[in-house]
Amino acid sequence: MATKEKRGTTEPGPAWRAWGRALLGGAVMAVALGTGNALGEALVRALDLDGYPAQLLPAALVSALAVPVVLALRTGRPGSGRPLGLGTPASAAHGFARGLAVTTACAALVLGGGTAAGWVRWSGPDPAALVSFLAGNALVAVLLEALPEETTLRGYAWASLRDRFGGVLSALGTTLVFLLVPAASTVVQAGVAQAVGVDAPPMGLAPAGQDPVAYPVLLSVFGLTLIAARTAPGRAPLWAAIGTHVAFLSVNRVVFEGGRRDAGWSAHVSPVHAAILELGYLAATAAVFTGARLLASRGRAPASGPRTAVSGPRVRAAAAWLRPVLPSGPRATASGGRRVQPSAATTYSVGVWAGGGSGLVPPVRVLSRASAPLPGAFSRGRPGAAVRRTPGTRRR
């Protein structure tokens, strides 16, 4: 266990155990991603599938291999510091929509500015094809990437580190584990592919065709963006990260890869301008989530002086939409063939907000016996909470 309960206080467990659990979460994702892709291709060949079913089958295998395992690992630890953040079905839908809406709105704002500046030239839209692509891509993105990665990394790995360490170290540690997953998954995929008789992509730190230095740098910032979404206040916070993940992949695959994906809409952008636009909308997304957390913290913090009638209600109303709760692989996509290949969309995940420091993660307040009310203290609104003794009476 990462924590030990003793007389109302929470004592962290050994650091090596927290890091071991975080690495275990990354290992689960790497094994699921490599195995799901290799076995998925073998099953696609055996069943003679083509088109969308050939994309969906490996994605479903990845989630089926990763999510149950990590849920069992976390629920098997009674008394663990914080849940994964999946919440109830109703709160999950709300969190997913929040992540989707914030990221899409920020992308629309920044890409609109890029269009006005002449950096982006759009093709003629095909609404029917665009809606069809977005719906199909969303399901594959959830099963192949967003749900398993967020559950294992921003869920299990982050929670394991956060049980023991502060917010900044937990965010950086989770992102480090995230960087190890792509390379580890290629090793797993190569081994499984050889066993089942299918081809596998080459092993390496970055997918084929990606810069081996730029890819991990950009992937790091993308991981920190997802941490900002995961730690934003609100019910089912992990689903906010899942929604952010899906929105990011959907926007990039339409805007930057829409032509070769037959998405029904695409844009012509130079690589330099594409990186700047990605930087802008990810920075805006992170700023919204981080600002909302800070605003909500201000709204629930005790006032040091008399609270004005103007600021209190405004702060509470502004933060009501994400009411806080206490801790309650290579990117892959189908590219027309049967093998699910890494997506270049991940390489655009850049941002400049990583210096947010402790603002990335809300602090955890641990109640101890020292914070309990003193015996005999008066409590407003609770008749009988305290007994007034008159002279001559004796305490029993």
CORGIUR-V405497 format. One record per backbone hydrogen bond with DSSP energy under -1.0 kcal/mol. CO is the residue of the C=O (numbers start at 0). NH is the residue of the N-H. If there is no record, write none. Layout:
co:nh
CO:NH
CO:NH
This chain:
co:nh
1:12
3:10
5:8
8:5
10:3
13:17
14:18
15:19
16:20
17:21
18:22
19:23
20:24
21:25
22:26
23:27
24:28
25:29
26:30
27:31
28:32
29:33
30:34
31:35
32:36
33:37
34:38
35:39
36:40
37:41
38:42
39:43
40:44
41:45
42:46
43:48
51:55
52:56
54:58
55:59
56:60
57:61
58:62
59:63
60:64
61:65
62:66
65:69
66:70
67:71
68:72
69:73
70:74
71:75
73:76
76:79
84:237
87:91
88:92
89:93
90:94
91:95
92:96
93:97
94:98
95:99
96:100
97:101
98:102
99:103
100:104
101:105
102:106
103:107
104:108
105:109
106:110
107:111
108:112
109:113
110:114
111:115
112:116
113:118
114:117
120:267
125:129
126:130
127:131
128:132
129:133
130:134
131:135
132:136
133:137
134:138
135:139
136:140
137:141
138:142
139:143
140:144
140:145
141:146
144:148
145:149
146:150
147:151
148:152
149:154
150:155
151:156
152:157
154:158
155:159
156:160
157:161
158:162
160:163
160:164
165:169
166:170
167:171
168:172
169:173
170:174
171:175
172:176
173:177
174:178
175:179
176:180
179:183
180:184
181:185
182:186
183:187
184:188
185:189
186:190
187:191
188:192
189:193
190:194
191:195
192:196
192:197
206:209
210:214
212:216
213:217
214:218
215:219
216:220
217:221
218:222
219:223
220:224
221:225
222:226
223:227
224:228
225:229
226:230
235:238
236:240
237:241
238:242
239:243
240:244
241:245
242:246
243:247
244:248
245:249
246:250
247:251
248:252
249:253
250:254
251:255
254:266
256:260
257:262
263:125
265:122
267:120
269:273
270:274
271:275
272:276
273:277
274:278
275:279
276:280
277:281
278:282
279:283
280:284
281:285
282:286
283:287
284:288
285:289
286:290
287:291
288:292
289:293
290:294
291:295
292:296
293:297
294:298
295:299
296:300
307:311
309:313
310:314
311:315
312:316
313:317
314:318
318:321
325:327
326:82
332:340
340:332
343:346
344:347
345:348
347:349
352:355
355:358
356:359
367:370
368:371
373:376
378:381
381:384
389:392
